[in-house]
C-alpha cells in the first residue's frame, strides 16, 4: 500500500464512520417501521417510544 492509498482508505473509513455515527437508532430509521406501524411487533408504537426505539432496531443501507 502506498502513502496515497493509505490516505484514501483513512478518508473512506472516516466518512463511513461519520455516516454511522449520525444514524438515529429509533423507530423512524428502522426497517420494521412503516407509516407509524411496526411490522416486527405488530403495532403502532406511541410517539415517545418511537423517538427512542427498541433493541430490535434494524437498518439495511442497501438502496435496492
C-alpha positions, -999 to +999 in steps of 0.1 A: +000+000+000+013+034-009+010+066+013-017+079-010-037+046-009-035+047+029-047+083+030-076+074+007-085+044+029-085+065+060-107+091+043-132+065+033-132+050+068-137+084+084-167+092+061-182+059+067-178+063+105-193+098+104-223+084+085-228+056+110-225+080+140-252+102+126-277+074+123-306+076+147-314+042+162-351+049+167-383+036+150-382+062+123-350+047+108-359+011+115-366-013+086-395-028+106-413+006+108-436+018+080-460+046+082-462+046+120-466+008+122-440-017+135-441-049+114-419-067+139-441-061+169-474-057+150-485-024+164-483+014+164-457+025+190-465+056+209-446+087+197-425+089+228-414+053+223-408+057+186-384+085+193-362+061+213-368+028+196-361-007+208-334-034+209-349-050+177-339-019+156-326-030+122-312-009+094-302-020+059-284+007+040-285-011+007-305+011-017-323-017-036 
